[in-house]
Amino acid sequence: MKRTEKTDKILVKYKQYLKLEKSLSDNTVDAYLTDLDKLLAYLTLENINILDVRLENLEDFSAGLHDIGIHPRSQARILSGIRSFYRFLIMEDYLKADPTELLESPQTGFKLPEVMTVEEIDLLIGSIDRSTKEGQRNRAILETLYSCGLRVSELCNLKLSELYFEEGFIKVEGNSGWFLFHRAPSRKSGSTSPTVT
């Protein structure tokens, strides 16, 4: 089934919706439409109108993505874009029921972040030239990140009023708005604390 004039009009309206109402960037809009094109190509081959899609059709499409070797994360992104499109069709009264409502995304797994070894951190901190003010600053930054386990954004947002030098801890606002108190332990015996200037 060839794409109908009605389908083309729907796609134009959807593009406007993404740009104007969702305020997405041109690149993001293009990514949504490119992913949607994959579904449209499948529907054309299967002779299915975009407004007649059923859950089984979407499950077959999803299985096809897996069969041609598309990574689970990419599959999940494509299906997320398709869900967005069908929510738009419901909102605009093209459809009464959402065929994506029970569509499952592939398991993408949870990838733990890669971390540096203690030896790598020692090597990094040891390579800093502490004879300059910049070197002292850089060492203080790395020591604080490492010893307190802070995110870079948390370190950047630290205020002097949140540093308790005599007590040996710092106060950090976490993601949930709670304040967390971090004690900065000595990394190894004989290590000297960086000078803050």
HELIX and SHEET records of a PDB file:
HELIX    1   1 GLU A    5  GLN A   16  1                                  12    
HELIX    2   2 TYR A   17  GLU A   21  3                                   5    
HELIX    3   3 ASP A   26  GLU A   46  1                                  21    
HELIX    4   4 ILE A   50  ASP A   52  5                                   3    
HELIX    5   5 LEU A   55  ASP A   67  1                                  13    
HELIX    6   6 PRO A   72  MET A   91  1                                  20    
HELIX    7   7 VAL A  118  GLY A  126  1                                   9    
HELIX    8   8 LYS A  133  CYS A  148  1                                  16    
HELIX    9   9 VAL A  152  CYS A  156  1                                   5    
HELIX   10  10 LEU A  160  GLU A  162  5                                   3    
SHEET    1   A 3 LEU A 163  TYR A 164  0                                        
SHEET    2   A 3 PHE A 169  GLU A 173 -1                                        
SHEET    3   A 3 PHE A 179  ARG A 183 -1                                        
END                                                                             
